[in-house]
Amino acid sequence: MAKGPNLLLERAFVGGPVCGVDEAGRGPWAGPVSAAAVILPDDPRKIPKGLDDSKKLNAKTREALELEIKETAVAWGVGFASVAEIASLNILHATGLAMRRAIEALAVKPAYALVDGNYRFDLPCEVKTVVGGDGKSKSIAAASILAKVARDRLMTEMDKLYPGYGFASHKGYNAPAHIEALVSLGPCEIHRLAWRPVRLVLAGKDPRLEGDLQDELPFGGA
């Protein structure tokens, strides 16, 4: 049996198009969260080869697949939720907002959405959650690639607007260069102020002396 994502989950649904949905950027200390939705062709011969969890692919491969996905998909959409929306809604619900926007951007309305993870977001179609979905469903894998490339591209642009933080390299995630910049420059407009390392800097503390900086990220809550 071939390893990697397949179309078995998509083919289990009848009655309308099925889109795969995934997000990128829940964990970073800066920048928006992104999401993508993709409806792939029924014919597997028309689907790009090499679709997989975006984290398993290098940047060059992701960018090449992004072009192929957009050329061959029945429909695709990308959505973002801003830093202000993350602060207002919390990261979990902001992720759901980005997913909703991605689905609403599809040129073809889906009947079902296969969503990576175990949280059932309120989306404009029936939802099936799939833990580890980007490694099981080709549609979710395609969505993970589009979401990741779109967010990486935006963070590279943010590097030009907010020089010195290294956003083009670490994309807002935990990295020594990011911590150094936070300490020396302080947070900028696209930093998530509720995230622990950013809160520490605002409180005049050095995050480098505080242990695990990812252990209190506000992923859930009301």
Secondary structure, 3 states (H helix, E strand, C coil): CCCCCECHHHHCCCCCCEEEEEEECCCCCECCEEEEEEECCCCHHHCCCCCCCHHHCCHHHHHHHHHHHHHHCCEEEEEEECHHHHHHHCHHHHHHHHHHHHHHCCCCCCCEEEEECCCCCCCCCEEEEECCHHHCEHHHHHHHHHHHHHHHHHHHHHHHHCCCCCHHHHCCCCCHHHHHHHHHHCCCCCECCCCHHHHHHHCCCCHHHCCCCCCCCCCCCC
